[in-house]
Amino acid sequence: MVSGFLDLLRAVPAGVTEIFLHPMVCDDELRATVDFGATKRGHELRLLTDPLVAQTIADEGLVRLGWRDLRDVQRA
């Protein structure tokens, strides 16, 4: 699945693109509170901490923004 995410990052057009993930540590606590998706959230955390993903983000010149960052850009 990492290769598919890398392909997605390489295909991002110029402008603002939202890629929405919920990265979390997939442990007993998360599995006890989330009836579904704990495994997916753990995978998303591993995906976002993968060195190949970080390198692709840098190579493609992508900028990671949070909601506050985006708000500040819109207000400027």
Residue pairs with C-beta under 8 A, 6 or more apart in sequence:
1 43
1 47
2 47
2 50
2 52
2 53
5 47
5 53
6 52
6 53
6 56
8 19
9 53
9 56
9 57
9 60
9 62
10 56
10 60
12 60
12 62
16 70
21 44
21 47
21 48
22 37
22 40
22 41
22 44
23 41
23 44
23 45
23 47
23 48
24 30
24 38
24 41
24 42
24 44
24 45
25 42
25 45
26 38
26 39
26 41
26 42
26 43
26 45
30 38
30 41
30 42
31 38
34 41
47 53
57 64
65 73
